[in-house]
Amino acid sequence: MLTTKAICAALGVFLGLALLVPTSEAQFKVTDNFNRPDGAPGLGWSTWGNGAQISADQLETFGETEVAGGIERTLVVTFPLVFSFDFSTNDPPDGGWLIGLNAKGANVLIADDTSEVRLFQNEGSAGVCTVFQTSSGPSYQCANPVMGQRNFTAKAHISGTLNPDFSATIKIKFNDGQKPDTVTIKTSAPTGAIQSPGGSILWFGNANASYGPDFFDNFSLTLK
């Protein structure tokens, strides 16, 4: 497990609006509410794919076919971890999200993905998929959608737990006035996954072929 000192060095300086909260040597939390002036993401984030910017105290991201878009930074993580964020889209049929961990760089194409593990959902009605590394290269598997899933038409809250075996539990609170308000999606542990960091990049953003845009807010990641 990384020490708090090593984590702080990897993260750089998070001041005021993006907060590193060490709770012990074995647990820390990093958050970003994106409440800062419109423009570049700042605070140590850089963009990938078709890009992203701060807009009206949210992270606005832009998609493109086989490119998508979002932000990244250096942060080596260990598992288990939990994450959460708010998500909305201007293109509900194609509005989805992803988060990749311990990558050499951001690349939305599965065949070129260097993440130790990545979770993605192409739209709210789709299953959650896991990308992972094997001895033959990157592979992926997808959980089936559960009853009550639907495309994102309001600002949803998405939270997840990613376990050491790369199984995951994802909860989606749609906040659209329909029932059920919240669904839970469970993904199984992938067979043959190599559980070793190949890189040091945390990247997240949209999983869109269309431009979107898609919006993220109140990002949080906690290592346990």
C-alpha positions in Angstrom: 0.0 0.0 0.0 1.3 3.4 -0.8 2.1 5.7 2.1 0.3 9.0 2.5 3.6 10.8 1.7 4.0 8.9 -1.6 0.4 9.5 -2.5 0.8 13.3 -1.9 3.9 13.3 -4.1 2.0 11.5 -6.9 -1.0 13.8 -6.7 0.9 17.0 -6.7 -0.8 20.0 -5.0 -4.6 19.8 -4.6 -5.7 23.0 -3.0 -9.2 24.2 -1.9 -11.4 22.8 -4.6 -9.6 19.5 -5.1 -9.0 18.0 -1.7 -6.7 15.2 -0.6 -8.0 13.8 2.7 -5.7 11.3 4.4 -7.7 9.2 6.9 -4.8 6.9 7.8 -1.7 5.3 6.3 -4.0 2.6 4.8 -6.7 4.9 3.4 -7.0 8.1 1.6 -9.5 10.1 -0.4 -9.2 12.5 -3.3 -12.0 14.7 -4.4 -12.6 17.4 -7.0 -15.8 19.4 -7.3 -14.6 21.4 -10.3 -15.8 24.6 -8.7 -13.3 27.0 -10.4 -13.3 29.5 -13.3 -14.2 28.2 -16.8 -11.3 27.0 -18.9 -8.6 24.4 -18.6 -9.2 21.6 -16.0 -6.1 22.8 -14.0 -5.0 21.5 -10.6 -2.7 18.9 -12.2 -5.2 17.4 -14.6 -4.4 17.2 -18.3 -6.9 16.2 -21.1 -7.1 13.1 -23.3 -9.0 12.3 -26.4 -11.3 15.0 -27.7 -10.7 17.0 -24.5 -12.4 18.6 -21.6 -12.8 21.9 -19.8 -14.3 23.5 -16.7 -17.7 25.0 -17.5 -20.2 26.4 -15.0 -18.4 24.6 -12.1 -18.5 21.2 -13.8 -16.2 19.2 -16.0 -17.4 19.3 -19.5 -16.1 16.6 -21.7 -16.3 16.0 -25.5 -16.6 12.7 -27.4 -15.6 11.5 -30.8 -15.7 8.1 -32.6 -13.0 5.8 -31.2 -11.6 8.7 -29.3 -14.0 9.9 -26.5 -12.6 12.5 -24.1 -11.8 13.4 -20.5 -9.0 14.1 -18.0 -6.1 12.3 -16.6 -3.3 12.6 -14.0 -0.5 10.6 -12.4 -1.9 8.5 -9.5 -1.0 4.8 -8.9 -3.8 3.1 -7.0 -4.3 -0.1 -5.1 -7.4 -2.2 -4.5 -10.0 -2.2 -3.2 -11.1 1.3 -4.0 -14.4 3.2 -4.2 -15.3 6.0 -6.5 -18.2 8.2 -7.2 -19.2 11.2 -9.4 -22.2 12.9 -10.8 -22.8 12.5 -14.5 -25.1 14.1 -17.1 -25.1 14.1 -20.9 -26.5 16.2 -23.8 -26.8 13.0 -25.8 -28.6 10.3 -23.8 -28.6 7.6 -26.4 -24.7 7.8 -26.5 -23.9 9.3 -23.1 -21.6 7.1 -21.1 -18.6 7.2 -18.7 -15.4 5.4 -18.0 -12.6 5.2 -15.4 -9.2 3.7 -16.1 -6.6 2.9 -13.5 -2.8 2.3 -13.5 -2.5 3.0 -17.3 0.5 4.0 -19.4 -1.8 6.5 -21.0 -5.4 7.1 -22.0 -6.7 5.1 -25.0 -10.3 4.3 -25.4 -9.7 1.5 -28.0 -9.7 -1.8 -26.1 -7.0 -3.3 -28.2 -4.7 -0.4 -27.3 -5.8 0.0 -23.7 -2.8 -0.2 -21.2 -4.9 0.2 -18.0 -4.5 -2.4 -15.4 -8.3 -2.3 -15.2 -10.9 0.0 -16.7 -14.7 0.2 -16.1 -17.0 1.7 -18.7 -20.6 2.1 -19.6 -21.5 3.3 -23.1 -25.0 4.5 -22.1 -27.3 4.3 -19.1 -29.2 1.4 -20.5 -26.1 -0.7 -21.2 -24.2 -3.1 -19.0 -21.0 -2.1 -17.3 -17.9 -3.5 -18.9 -14.4 -4.3 -17.5 -11.2 -4.0 -19.5 -8.2 -5.9 -18.1 -4.8 -7.2 -19.2 -4.1 -10.8 -20.0 -1.0 -12.7 -21.2 -2.4 -12.3 -24.7 -3.1 -8.6 -24.4 -6.1 -6.5 -23.4 -9.5 -8.2 -23.0 -12.9 -7.3 -21.7 -16.1 -8.6 -20.4 -19.5 -7.0 -19.8 -22.2 -7.5 -17.2 -25.8 -7.8 -18.5 -28.0 -4.8 -17.9 -30.4 -5.1 -14.9 -34.1 -4.3 -14.8 -34.7 -0.6 -14.5 -31.7 0.7 -16.3 -32.3 3.5 -18.8 -30.4 6.2 -20.5 -29.3 9.3 -18.6 -31.8 12.1 -18.9 -30.9 14.0 -15.6 -27.8 14.4 -13.4 -27.2 10.9 -12.2 -25.0 9.9 -9.3 -22.7 6.9 -10.0 -20.7 5.1 -7.3 -18.7 1.9 -7.4 -16.5 -0.4 -5.5 -13.7 -2.1 -7.4 -12.2 -5.2 -5.6 -8.7 -6.7 -5.8 -9.9 -9.4 -8.1 -11.4 -6.7 -10.4 -15.0 -7.7 -9.6 -17.1 -4.5 -9.1 -20.4 -3.3 -7.7 -21.8 -0.2 -9.4 -24.8 1.8 -8.1 -26.6 4.3 -10.4 -29.1 6.8 -9.0 -30.8 8.2 -12.1 -32.6 11.2 -10.4 -35.0 11.4 -13.3 -38.3 10.9 -11.4 -38.8 7.3 -12.7 -38.8 4.1 -10.8 -36.6 2.5 -9.7 -34.5 5.5 -8.8 -31.4 3.4 -8.2 -30.1 0.2 -9.7 -27.1 -2.0 -8.7 -24.9 -3.7 -11.3 -22.5 -6.4 -10.3 -19.6 -7.4 -12.5 -17.7 -10.7 -12.0 -14.0 -11.2 -11.5 -12.4 -11.5 -15.0 -10.6 -14.8 -15.6 -6.9 -14.6 -16.5 -6.5 -10.9 -15.5 -3.0 -9.7 -14.8 -3.1 -7.9 -11.5 -0.1 -5.7 -11.7 0.2 -2.0 -12.5 1.4 -1.4 -16.1 1.5 2.4 -15.6 0.7 5.3 -13.3 -2.2 7.1 -15.0 -5.7 7.6 -13.6 -8.0 8.6 -16.5 -11.8 9.2 -16.6 -14.3 10.9 -18.8 -16.9 10.0 -21.4 -17.3 6.8 -23.4 -18.9 8.6 -26.4 -18.7 8.2 -30.1 -20.7 11.4 -30.4 -19.6 14.9 -29.4 -21.9 15.0 -26.4 -20.9 17.0 -24.4 -21.0 15.1 -21.2 -20.6 16.6 -17.7 -19.0 15.3 -14.5 -19.1 16.8 -11.0 -18.2 15.9 -7.4 -15.5 13.3 -8.3 -14.3 11.2 -5.4 -11.9 8.2 -5.2 -10.9 6.4 -1.9 -8.3 3.7 -1.5 -8.9 1.3 1.4 
